[in-house]
Structure formats: structure tokens, C-alpha cells
């Protein structure tokens, strides 16, 4: 591993499209082999990550984590749009995610740009108290 680039757990998590706490759990559980720095920090080689990246690329697009690597928020819930109500500068988007309703208030401009309508598949991107909507193309 001497000449191989090594990644911090946070960098590796971004590459895999998973959260930092998840990769730390995998490291501590021995699911991922790491090198340790003199200061005791974990580092991951590309070779250690390759099987997970390859496995992910073999999945259908809807199940792949590839989309998540393009967005900073990791709490992304895929569901179906139940309604879109545009009023003035704002739009209310209600989604069904596995039987649970999620409501998001986004700009009217964003709703029009996404061309969201009832029945569309979308992802609710949850970051703290904000819920963002991403259109999922068929």
C-alpha cells in the first residue's frame, strides 16, 4: 500500500455514497480493511473500496448509490408524488414513502423546473429541518 493513494473514511464514504457513521461502523466491524496512520487514524485503499463500487455499479439505477454521490445530503427517501400545490412563490409537494407522507415546501420555480406531478417518482432529500425534492427519471 506504500504507493497506493489512501482515503480518509469521510472521503471513502463520499465515494461509496454512504454516510460517515456507516463507514465507521463497517471499519470497526471489520467489513473494510484499513491501514492505520502513526496517529491511529484509519485510511482506506482504492483496492479495499473497489469491490463495493463494482457491486454497486451492477445494481439497477434505482437501487444504485451512484445518485447519492452527486448530492451532499445522504438521507434520501424515494417515493411517489401524491400532490403538488403551487401558490404564489411557494409549492407544497406531498410524497408517499413506503406508506408515510412527507411534505416539503419548495419554491414554485423549483417545482415548475422539476415538472413534478402526481404519480412521479421522486426523492425527498432530508437535511436537518429542510426537505429537498429531486425528480427521478424513469
Buried (B, 14 or more C-beta within 10 A) or exposed (E): BEEEEBBBBEBBBBBBBBBBEBBBEBBEEEEBEBBEEEEEEBBBBBEBBEEBBEEBEEEEEEEBBEBBBEBEBBEBBBBEBBEBEBEEEBBBBBBEBEEEEBEBEBEBEBBEEBEBEEEBBBBBBBEEEEBBBBEBEE
